[in-house]
Amino acid sequence: MSTDCLFCRIVEGAVPATVVHETDIVLAFRDIDPQSPTHVLVIPKEHHPDAASMAAADPALAGHLLAVTGEVAKLEGVDASGYRLVFNTGADANQTVFHVHCHVLAGRHLSWPPG
């Protein structure tokens, strides 16, 4: 746990968040600046800076996090209509919080490329 990491502080309860789903090792909460009608972040409770480092350190955690994204889509009622999963890794990919997080985006047609 990193005291200067926003998502670690959310996990410990020091920063409020609107929790959508939680397991013993993963937390899902609403993004404060949603980019689509459904925009939920799914994070491991353990600090890893990005998806690659999480997968290398703990493949089972990476698999669990992905499984939870599907549960979140079902809870949000977008599993049948479709949803997008996004991991931003590094500053050039617009990662702004360096604690791995997966964006679950849905609720409208999501064009490709985004933007």
C-alpha positions in Angstrom: 0.0 0.0 0.0 1.4 3.4 -1.0 0.2 6.4 1.0 0.8 8.8 -1.9 -1.2 6.6 -4.3 -4.8 7.8 -4.8 -6.2 4.3 -5.4 -4.4 2.9 -2.4 -6.0 5.6 -0.3 -9.4 4.6 -1.8 -8.8 1.0 -0.9 -7.9 1.9 2.7 -11.0 4.1 3.0 -9.2 7.4 3.4 -10.7 8.8 0.1 -14.3 8.2 -0.6 -15.5 6.3 -3.7 -18.8 5.0 -5.0 -18.2 1.2 -4.8 -19.9 -1.0 -7.3 -18.4 -4.3 -6.4 -15.8 -5.7 -4.1 -14.0 -9.0 -3.5 -11.2 -9.7 -1.0 -8.6 -8.7 -3.5 -10.3 -6.3 -6.0 -12.3 -3.1 -5.8 -14.6 -1.7 -8.5 -15.9 1.9 -8.2 -17.3 4.7 -10.4 -14.9 7.0 -12.2 -15.2 10.6 -11.0 -14.9 11.9 -14.6 -16.9 9.4 -16.6 -16.3 9.1 -20.3 -19.4 7.1 -21.0 -22.7 6.5 -19.2 -21.1 3.4 -17.5 -17.6 4.1 -16.4 -16.3 1.9 -13.6 -12.7 1.4 -12.5 -11.6 -2.1 -11.4 -8.4 -2.2 -9.3 -6.5 -4.7 -7.3 -6.3 -3.8 -3.6 -2.6 -4.6 -3.7 -0.5 -1.8 -5.4 0.9 -2.6 -8.8 1.9 0.3 -11.1 0.5 -1.1 -14.3 -1.1 -4.1 -15.9 2.1 -5.7 -17.1 3.7 -5.6 -13.7 0.6 -7.0 -12.0 0.4 -9.9 -14.5 4.1 -10.6 -14.1 4.0 -10.5 -10.3 0.6 -12.3 -9.8 -1.1 -13.9 -12.9 -3.9 -15.2 -10.7 -4.7 -11.6 -9.5 -4.7 -10.5 -13.2 -7.2 -13.2 -14.0 -9.4 -12.4 -11.1 -9.4 -8.7 -12.0 -10.5 -9.6 -15.5 -13.2 -11.9 -14.2 -14.5 -9.1 -12.0 -14.8 -6.8 -15.0 -17.4 -9.2 -16.4 -19.2 -9.2 -13.1 -19.3 -5.4 -13.1 -20.7 -5.4 -16.7 -23.5 -7.8 -15.5 -24.2 -5.7 -12.4 -24.4 -2.6 -14.6 -26.7 -4.3 -17.1 -24.4 -3.9 -20.1 -23.1 -7.4 -20.5 -25.5 -8.2 -23.3 -25.2 -4.9 -25.2 -21.4 -4.7 -25.0 -18.6 -3.0 -23.1 -15.0 -2.0 -23.5 -12.1 -2.8 -21.2 -9.2 -0.3 -21.2 -5.8 -0.5 -19.4 -3.7 2.6 -19.9 -0.1 1.8 -19.2 2.4 4.7 -18.9 2.3 8.4 -19.4 2.1 8.3 -23.2 -1.0 6.1 -22.9 -2.6 8.8 -20.6 -2.2 6.8 -17.4 -2.6 9.4 -14.7 -2.8 7.2 -11.6 0.1 4.7 -11.5 -1.9 1.9 -9.8 -3.2 -0.6 -12.3 -6.8 0.0 -13.1 -9.1 -1.3 -15.8 -11.8 1.0 -17.2 -15.1 -0.7 -17.9 -16.9 1.6 -20.4 -20.4 1.1 -21.8 -23.8 2.5 -22.1 -23.5 4.0 -25.6 -22.0 3.1 -29.0 -18.2 3.2 -28.5 -16.6 4.0 -31.8 -13.1 3.0 -32.8 -10.7 4.6 -32.8 -11.9 6.4 -29.6 -12.3 10.1 -29.6 
